C-alpha cells in the first residue's frame, strides 16, 4: 500500500468515532460536520497505527486548519494528543512492541 493513500475497504468501513458521537440531533448540518471530524480522527488513528507519515501530516494540517475550526469547537490539539496516547497504550498492551504504532 502506498503511504498517504487509504485502501478502498478502509474507506468503506464504518467510522468508530462517528458511532461514539452519533446523536439524533435535528441539525443535519452539525451531524455532517461531526462526521467529517470523526472520520478524520479515525484516519489519524489508522495513520498512527500504520506509521503513515504523509497521511499524518495531511491530517494534522486539517486539524489545525481554519476549516476544521468552523466544523467543530473540539480542541483538536487535545484530540490528536489523546489519539497518540491511545496508540501508545496499544504498544504497552502488546508488550512494548514499538513497531505497532510509529509516528
C-alpha positions in Angstrom: 0.0 0.0 0.0 1.3 3.4 -0.9 1.7 5.7 2.1 -0.8 8.6 2.4 -3.4 6.7 0.4 -6.2 4.7 2.1 -7.3 1.4 0.7 -10.9 1.1 -0.6 -12.0 -1.3 2.2 -10.7 1.1 4.9 -12.7 4.0 3.3 -15.9 1.9 3.3 -15.7 0.7 6.9 -17.9 2.5 9.4 -16.3 5.2 11.5 -15.5 4.1 15.0 -15.5 7.7 16.3 -18.7 8.6 14.5 -20.6 5.8 16.3 -19.4 7.2 19.6 -20.7 10.7 18.7 -23.9 9.8 16.9 -27.0 11.6 18.2 -30.4 12.1 16.8 -30.0 15.8 16.7 -32.4 17.7 14.4 -29.5 19.6 12.8 -28.2 17.6 9.8 -25.5 20.2 9.1 -24.0 19.7 12.5 -24.2 15.9 12.1 -22.3 16.3 8.8 -19.7 18.5 10.4 -19.3 15.9 13.2 -19.0 13.1 10.7 -16.2 14.9 8.9 -14.2 15.4 12.1 -14.9 11.8 13.3 -13.7 10.2 10.1 -10.6 12.4 10.2 -10.0 11.1 13.7 -10.4 7.5 12.6 -8.0 8.2 9.7 -5.5 9.7 12.1 -5.7 6.7 14.4 -5.1 4.4 11.4 -2.2 6.5 10.2 -0.6 6.3 13.7 -1.0 2.6 13.8 0.5 2.1 10.3 3.3 4.7 10.7 1.9 6.6 7.6 3.7 9.9 8.0 2.3 11.6 4.8 -1.3 10.9 5.9 -0.5 12.0 9.5 0.9 15.3 8.2 -2.1 15.8 6.0 -4.5 15.2 8.9 -2.5 17.4 11.3 -2.9 20.2 8.7 -6.6 19.6 8.6 -7.0 19.5 12.4 -5.1 22.8 12.6 -6.9 24.5 9.8 -9.5 27.2 10.0 -11.9 24.9 8.1 -11.8 22.4 11.0 -12.3 25.2 13.4 -15.5 26.0 11.6 -16.7 22.4 11.7 -16.1 21.8 15.4 -15.4 23.5 18.7 -13.3 20.5 19.9 -9.7 21.3 20.9 -8.1 19.3 18.0 -4.6 19.5 19.6 -6.1 17.7 22.6 -7.8 15.2 20.3 -4.5 14.4 18.4 -2.8 14.1 21.8 -5.5 11.7 23.0 -5.1 9.6 19.8 -1.3 9.4 20.3 -1.8 8.3 23.9 -4.4 5.7 22.7 -1.8 4.4 20.2 0.9 4.3 22.9 -1.5 2.3 25.1 -1.8 -0.3 22.4 2.0 -0.6 22.4 2.2 -1.1 26.1 -0.6 -3.7 26.0 1.2 -5.5 23.2 4.3 -6.0 25.4 6.2 -3.0 24.3 6.4 -3.8 20.6 7.1 -0.4 19.2 6.5 -1.2 15.6 2.8 -1.5 16.2 2.4 2.3 16.3 5.1 4.6 14.9 4.8 8.4 14.4 
